[in-house]
Amino acid sequence: MFEDRIHKILWAVVESYITSPDPVGSRFVTKKYEFNLSAATIRNTMADLEELGFLQQPHTSAGRIPTDKGYRFYVDYLSQRESAADDHLTNEIIGRLRVISNDINGLLEEASKMLSTFSHYLGVALSPRPEKTTFRGINLFAYREGSIMAVFLTDEGIVKNKVIRLDSGLTQRDLNRISDYLNSEFSGQTFDDIKARIVREMYREKILCDTLIAKAIRICEEAFSFDYGNVFISGLSEVLGLPDFSDLQRIKEISRAIEDKHLIVKLLDALSHSEGVQVVIGSENPAAEMKKFSLVLSSYKEGARPIGTIGIIGPTRMDYLRAITIVDATARFITRVLSER
């Protein structure tokens, strides 16, 4: 009974503080929630929760607010509840994304905007990791002296181009033959698989009879080595409208986090292989720059393969239930679109 009482009161304090950013007092909890407990009992329990590290008191005589540990309890408790899905919200999300589902980059850009609009936090989307996408075809064109242009397409609808420098010149006819060879040999394989095969072929290169094939392998090695995909970030104006960012220091912190896209990519990529929606709260963040923020993320897949990540970044005082619903619905829809291609 004591443990159940602690859980209920902690839940009440966290939920109240998420709704309104004012320290929560025992009198408020007594009036709002029907726990059949006296204000003194609730006050003593809140003091116990403070000693246990779940709550903190901003200043003497104030109410209490959750710590990162308190938010973690709240989120873990959410995951155990049989809460009904918000079908109206889910259908609205799907309706907005369905309009542009044929363009993966456009879809992800719109997803980041929609995540922000529906949550009032930052919406982020990381395009498919190139090495996890599936090669459909490549075209090679003579470009400038000593270089060629490679344009390739993936099954996910991503088009990339790259200038490749070569020591020896090749005619357009040679490049067409190389394109035909690469398309016949590698179409339908992931770039990870192609790279592994290239390594084996390069090892055998000295005994290859057709020198054009040897050049094709070298071109392939260079063409399929690329930077990470695009990262879309939307909603700075949404975040700056929150009371959590009313002071200049917090505005600078969120602005620096947005500017450092490599940091965002690193965080999203670190959780790209996790199943379901992942919630990282404040001090749980591995990056020092993000320890005052929470992330709600989920990977999206092509079939069973995770290939990218979408999510929400906001203050630790976040409406986690709504954020989890939005991220989950968005990731599931993108997965369905990619799996049906």
LOSELO-24032 format. One record per atom (N, C-alpha, C): residue in three letters; x negated, y negated, z. Coordinates in steps of 0.1 Angstrom, whole numbers, plus 5000, padded with zeros to 4 digits. Each point is the difference from the previous one (the first is absolute). Last residue first. Example, Ala and Ser with C-alpha at 12.3 -4.5 7.8 and 13.67 -1.06 7.14 Angstrom:
! residues 2
ser487250225071/ser499149895000/ser500849895008/ala499750574999/ala500949885000/ala499149885000/
! end
This chain:
! residues 341
arg493050014484/arg499449964988/arg499650124991/glu501949995046/glu500950024988/glu499449964987/ser497849945043/ser500250154998/ser500950034988/leu499249555014/leu498850054995/leu500250154997/val503649775020/val499849954987/val498850064993/arg500950115045/arg501050064991/arg499849954986/thr497449815034/thr499650144998/thr501050074990/ile501049575014/ile498949994991/ile499550154997/phe503449955032/phe500549974986/phe498950004990/arg499050085046/arg500750114994/arg500549974986/ala497949665025/ala499050104997/ala500850124993/thr502749665017/thr499249954989/thr499050104995/ala502650095039/ala500849994989/ala499349964987/asp497749995042/asp500350144996/asp500950004987/val499049585019/val498850064995/val500350144995/ile503449775023/ile499749934987/ile498850074993/thr501250155044/thr501150034990/thr499749954986/ile497249885036/ile499850144997/ile501050044989/ala500449575018/ala498850014992/ala499850154995/arg503549915031/arg500349954987/arg498850014990/leu499350125045/leu501050094994/leu500349964986/tyr497149735027/tyr499450134994/tyr501050094993/asp499349485011/asp501250085000/asp499650134994/met496449705026/met500650034987/met501350085002/arg495749765025/arg501549995004/arg500850014987/thr495450014995/thr500450125008/thr501449995005/pro498949754954/pro499649995014/pro500350135007/gly499450084949/gly500749895008/gly499449995014/ile500150284947/ile499149945011/ile500749895007/ile501450454966/ile500349885006/ile498949965010/gly500250354953/gly500249985014/gly500349865004/ile498250434961/ile500749885002/ile500349975015/thr496550324964/thr500549965013/thr500849874999/gly497950464967/gly500049865003/gly500849975014/ile499450444980/ile499149934991/ile499949855003/pro501450555017/pro500049865004/pro499149924991/arg502550474987/arg498749935002/arg500249865004/ala503350344987/ala499650025014/ala498749925003/gly502949834962/gly500250145004/gly499650015015/glu498549594991/glu500450064987/glu500150155002/lys500549585039/lys499450124994/lys500450014985/tyr499349635046/tyr500950054990/tyr499350104991/ser499349825054/ser499550034987/ser501250034990/ser500249675044/ser500350134995/ser499350024987/leu500249645048/leu499650044987/leu500550144996/val499849555036/val500950114998/val499850044985/leu497249695040/leu500250054987/leu501050125000/ser498449545033/ser500450144999/ser500250034985/phe496749625030/phe501150034991/phe500450155000/lys496349785022/lys501149935005/lys501350024992/lys495650184990/lys500450055013/lys501149935007/met497249974956/met501550035000/met500550055014/glu495449874989/glu500849894995/glu501550035001/ala496650325011/ala500149905011/ala501049894995/ala500350514983/ala499349884996/ala500349895011/pro501950445003/pro498650015000/pro499249874997/asn505050065024/asn499449984987/asn498550015001/glu503050035038/glu499750134993/glu499349984986/ser501749645029/ser498650045003/ser499750144994/gly504449814982/gly499049925006/gly498650065002/ile503350344981/ile500449885008/ile498849935006/val502050354958/val498749965007/val500349875008/val502950424973/val500149885007/val498749985008/gln502250314956/gln499049985010/gln500149865006/val503250384969/val499749865004/val499050005012/gly499950434968/gly501049925006/gly499649865003/glu496150334995/glu501350034996/glu501049915007/ser494749904985/ser500950045011/ser501450034995/his496049834975/his500350154999/his500950055011/ser498649534994/ser500650044988/ser500350154999/leu497849695033/leu501250075004/leu500750064988/ala496049744996/ala499750095011/ala501250095004/asp500249654967/asp499450124995/asp499850105011/leu501649575010/leu501050074993/leu499550144996/leu496949705020/leu501050045010/leu501150094993/lys496849804972/lys499350105009/lys501050055010/val501449654972/val499850124992/val499550115009/ile500249575019/ile501450064998/ile499950134993/leu496049765004/leu500450055013/leu501450074999/his498349774962/his499350135002/his500450065014/lys501749584988/lys500750114994/lys499350135002/asp500149525024/asp499050114999/asp500750124994/glu502549615007/glu499049964991/glu499050124998/ile503550035032/ile500550014986/ile498949974990/ala499049955046/ala500350144997/ala500550024986/arg499349575016/arg498750064998/arg500250154996/ser503849755013/ser499549954987/ser498750074997/ile501950085042/ile500850074990/ile499549964986/glu498049775036/glu499750155001/glu500750074989/lys500849545006/lys498750024994/lys499750155000/ile503949875021/ile500149984986/ile498750024993/arg500250015047/arg500650124994/arg500149994985/gln498349635023/gln499150115001/gln500650134994/leu502649605005/leu499149994989/leu499050124999/asp505050045021/asp498849935003/asp499050014989/ser504350225000/ser500349865002/ser498849925003/phe501350494989/phe499049934993/phe500249855001/asp503050325020/asp498750065003/asp498949924994/pro504649914990/pro499549935012/pro498750055005/leu501550024947/leu500250075013/leu499549925012/gly499549894952/gly501249955006/gly500450075013/leu496250114973/leu499749875006/leu501349955006/val500250404975/val499350025013/val499849875007/glu501949994956/glu500950075010/glu499450015013/ser497449824966/ser501049915004/ser501050065010/leu496850274978/leu499349925010/leu501049905006/gly500650384966/gly500849965011/gly499349925011/ser497950394964/ser501049894999/ser500649975014/ile495950294968/ile500449955014/ile501049894998/phe497350434971/phe501049905000/phe500449965014/val495750254972/val500749995013/val500949884999/asn497450364962/asn500449875005/asn500750015013/gly496350384988/gly501249944994/gly500349865006/tyr494950185001/tyr501350045005/tyr501149934993/asp495650064972/asp500349955013/asp501450055004/phe497150314966/phe500649865001/phe500349975014/ser498250384962/ser499549955012/ser500549865002/phe500750284961/phe500850045011/phe499449965014/ala497749904958/ala501449944999/ala500950045012/glu495550174996/glu500049865003/glu501449945000/glu499450464990/glu499549975013/glu500049865004/cys501150134956/cys501050045009/cys499649975015/ile496949944966/ile501049904999/ile501150025010/arg496750334995/arg499549885007/arg500949895000/ile501250394977/ile500050035015/ile499549885007/ala499949984953/ala501450005005/ala500050025015/lys496050064978/lys500349865001/lys501449985005/ala498750434991/ala499249955011/ala500349855002/ile501950204963/ile500750055012/ile499249955013/leu498149924958/leu501149925002/leu500850035012/thr496350274986/thr499649885007/thr501249905002/asp499950544994/asp500649884993/asp499749885009/cys498450415016/cys499650004986/cys500549874993/leu498750105053/leu501249984991/leu499449984986/ile497450075041/ile500250114991/ile501249984991/lys498749685032/lys498750034992/lys500250114991/glu503549875032/glu499949914988/glu498850044991/arg502050185044/arg499850084988/arg499649924988/tyr501049795040/tyr499050095004/tyr499650094988/met503649714997/met498849934999/met498850095004/glu504350175003/glu499649994986/glu498749924999/arg502050055043/arg499550134995/arg499549994986/val501949625019/val498750035007/val499550144995/ile504249864985/ile498949934993/ile498750035007/arg503950185019/arg499650074988/arg498949934993/ala501849805038/ala499350125004/ala499650084987/lys502649624993/lys498649965005/lys499250125004/ile504650064988/ile499149964988/ile498649975004/asp503350085034/asp499650124993/asp499149984988/asp501749625022/asp499150075009/asp499550134994/phe503349754978/phe498649944998/phe499050075010/thr504350284983/thr499749885008/thr498649964998/gln502850254961/gln499250025012/gln499849885008/gly502250034956/gly500850075010/gly499350045013/ser497149904956/ser501449965002/ser500750095010/phe495450064982/phe500349955014/phe501449965003/glu497950184957/glu499450075011/glu500649965014/ser501449804958/ser500350145000/ser499550075012/asn499049544995/asn501550025002/asn500450155000/leu495549874991/leu500349985014/leu501550025003/tyr498550044955/tyr499450105008/tyr500449985015/asp501249674969/asp500850134997/asp499550115009/ser497649605001/ser501349985007/ser500950134998/ile495849984978/ile499850015014/ile501449995008/arg500049924953/arg499750155003/arg499850025015/asn500449564986/asn501350074998/asn499950155003/leu496149735000/leu500849975012/leu501450074999/asp497150024963/asp499450085011/asp500949985013/arg501149744963/arg500350144997/arg499550095011/gln498849555001/gln501450025004/gln500550144998/thr494849945008/thr500949954990/thr501550025006/leu495449935029/leu500950104995/leu501049944991/gly494749905026/gly501349964993/gly500850124995/ser496649985045/ser500050034985/ser501449964994/asp499249925046/asp498749974994/asp500050024985/leu504349845031/leu499350124995/leu498749964993/arg504449815035/arg498749984993/arg499450134996/ile505349845010/ile498950105003/ile498849974992/val505149785019/val498949984991/val498850095004/lys505550055010/lys498749985005/lys499049994989/asn505750045017/asn499049994989/asn498749965007/lys505350235011/lys498849945004/lys499149994988/val505450125017/val499149984988/val498849925006/ile504350335021/ile499049905002/ile499149994988/gly503750315010/gly500449884992/gly499049885002/glu500050485016/glu500749915009/glu500449874993/asp497250334980/asp501450055000/asp500949915009/thr495749774978/thr500250115009/thr501550044999/leu496149754965/leu501450005006/leu500150125009/phe495849674976/phe500650135003/phe501349985007/val495749764970/val501349975004/val500750135003/ala494749774990/ala500850125003/ala501449965005/met495749774969/met501149985009/met500850135001/ile494549894990/ile501350044995/ile501049965010/ser494449864986/ser501150035010/ser501350044992/gly495749854980/gly499550075012/gly501150035010/glu501249634967/glu498850084998/glu499550065013/arg505149904999/arg498949924996/arg498850104999/tyr504250234995/tyr500249875007/tyr498949904995/ala502750494986/ala498849934999/ala500349865005/phe503050395019/phe499949914989/phe498649935000/leu503450445020/leu498849935001/leu499849914987/asn504050275033/asn499649954987/asn498849925001/ile503150415029/ile499049895000/ile499849964985/gly503850295037/gly499349984987/gly499049885001/arg502450235038/arg500850034989/arg499249994986/phe499050085057/phe499549954987/phe501050044989/thr501049935054/thr499950104990/thr499749944986/thr498949845055/thr500950004989/thr499750104989/lys497349905040/lys501150095003/lys501150004989/glu496149715001/glu499550134999/glu501150115003/pro501049525002/pro499750054986/pro499550155000/arg503549805035/arg498550015000/arg499750064987/pro504549715004/pro499450135001/pro498550014999/ser502049555019/ser500350084988/ser499350135001/leu501949715041/leu498750034994/leu500350094988/ala502749625033/ala500150124992/ala498750024993/val502949695042/val498850044993/val500250124992/gly502649565030/gly500150134992/gly498850034992/leu501249705047/leu499350014988/leu500350144993/tyr503949805029/tyr498650015003/tyr499250014987/his504850005005/his499549875005/his498650005005/ser503150354979/ser499550015014/ser499649875006/phe501950054955/phe500950085009/phe499550005014/thr497349784966/thr501449945001/thr500950075010/ser495750194990/ser499949875008/ser501449945002/leu499750384973/leu499650045013/leu499949875009/met500649934954/met501250055007/met499850045014/lys496349874973/lys500949895003/lys501350045007/ser497050344986/ser499349915011/ser500949885003/ala501450284965/ala500250075013/ala499449925011/glu499449854955/glu501449975005/glu500250075014/glu496050094979/glu500049865003/glu501449965006/leu499450444984/leu499349985012/leu500049855005/leu502050114958/leu500750065011/leu499449985013/gly497749874961/gly501149915003/gly500950055011/asn496650274986/asn499449895006/asn501149895003/ile501350394977/ile499550045013/ile499549885007/asp503950054964/asp498749935000/asp499450025014/asn504450154990/asn499250064988/asn498649945000/ser503749885032/ser499350135003/ser499150054989/ile503049595011/ile498749994993/ile499250135003/val504549955016/val500149924988/val498650004993/arg500950215043/arg500350084988/arg499949924987/leu499449825045/leu498850064994/leu500450074987/arg503449805027/arg499149904995/arg498850054993/gly503250305019/gly500649924990/gly499149894994/ile498750265038/ile500050084988/ile500549924988/ile500449805043/ile498650014996/ile499950074986/glu504249985020/glu499649874995/glu498650004995/asn501750395021/asn500549984987/asn499749874994/thr498650095044/thr499350084991/thr500549994986/leu502349775035/leu498749944997/leu499250084990/his504150175014/his500249874992/his498749944997/asp500150395027/asp500350034986/asp500149874992/asp497550145045/asp500849884996/asp500250024985/ala499550415036/ala499349924990/ala500949884996/ala500150245050/ala500650004987/ala499349914990/ser497750255043/ser500749884996/ser500550014986/glu497950305039/glu500850044988/glu500849874996/arg495150025027/arg501449985001/arg500750044987/gln495250005009/gln500750125006/gln501549985000/ser497049664985/ser499850114991/ser500750135005/leu500049595026/leu500849994988/leu499950124991/tyr497249975037/tyr501450035004/tyr500949994988/asp495649874994/asp500150145002/asp501450055004/val499249544998/val500050064986/val500150155001/tyr499749765041/tyr501349974993/tyr500050074986/phe496150025026/phe501050095006/phe501349984992/arg496549724988/arg499850144995/arg501050095006/tyr500049555014/tyr500550014987/tyr499850154994/gly498149905042/gly501550005001/gly500650014986/lys495449965002/lys500450135006/lys501550015001/asp498149594988/asp499950094989/asp500450145004/thr502249655030/thr498650014995/thr500050094988/pro504349695020/pro499350134997/pro498649984997/ile502649665033/ile500050034986/ile499250134998/arg502849715043/arg498950084995/arg500250034985/gly501449565035/gly500350144997/gly498950074994/ala498749605032/ala500750024987/ala500550144999/ser497449815037/ser501449985001/ser500850014987/thr494849964994/thr500750025013/thr501449954999/his497950144954/his499549915011/his500950025012/pro500150314963/pro499249894994/pro499549905010/gln500950525006/gln500749885004/gln499149884995/gln500850554984/gln499149905005/gln500849885003/leu500550584989/leu500549865000/leu498949915006/phe499150464996/phe501049994989/phe500649864999/gly496750195033/gly499449954987/gly501049994989/leu500350135049/leu499750114991/leu499549954986/glu501549705033/glu498850065006/glu499650124991/glu503949784989/glu498949914998/glu498750065005/leu504050225007/leu499750014986/leu498849914997/asp501949985043/asp499350134998/asp499550014986/ala502749645009/ala498749985007/ala499150124998/met504550024986/met499249924991/met498649975005/thr503050225029/thr499650094989/thr499249934989/asn501849755036/asn499050095005/asn499550094989/arg503749734990/arg498849915002/arg498850095004/ile504250204997/ile499549984987/ile498749915001/thr502350085039/thr499550134995/thr499349984987/ala502349645019/ala498750035007/ala499450124995/ala504249874984/ala499049924994/ala498650025007/ser503550414999/ser499949865005/ser498949924994/leu502950404975/leu498849985009/leu500049865005/asn502750234965/asn500550035013/asn498949995010/phe499949904952/phe499250115006/phe500550045013/glu501349694957/glu500850075010/glu499250125006/tyr498449514975/tyr500050154999/tyr500750065012/lys499549524995/lys500250054987/lys500250154999/lys499149775042/lys501349954994/lys500350064987/thr495950115023/thr501150045008/thr501449964994/val495949854981/val500250144997/val501250055007/phe498749565009/phe500550014986/phe500350154997/arg497949905041/arg501449965000/arg500750014986/ser495350095006/ser500950115005/ser501449965000/gly496849774964/gly500150015014/gly501050115004/val496749854955/val501350065005/val499950025015/pro497749644961/pro499750105011/pro501350055006/asp500249824950/asp500049945014/asp499750115010/pro501050004948/pro498649995006/pro499949935013/ser504050324976/ser499849865003/ser498649985007/thr501450424981/thr501149924996/thr499849855002/ile496850325015/ile500050004986/ile501149914994/tyr499950075046/tyr498949914996/tyr499949994985/ser503150305020/ser500449875002/ser498949904995/glu499150464998/glu501049964990/glu500549865002/val496950175031/val499449994987/val501049964990/val501550085044/val499149894999/val499449984986/ala502750385008/ala500849885001/ala499149874999/trp497950435003/trp500749984987/trp500849875000/leu498150125040/leu499049964991/leu500649984986/ile502950175033/ile499649865002/ile498949954991/lys501350454997/lys501149914996/lys499749865002/his496850325015/his500250004985/his501149914996/ile499450075046/ile498949934994/ile500149984985/arg503150285022/arg500349865003/arg498949914994/asp499550474997/asp501049954991/asp500349855002/glu497050215030/glu499449994986/glu501049954990/phe501650105044/phe499149885000/phe499349984986/met502750385006/met500849885000/met499149875000/
! end
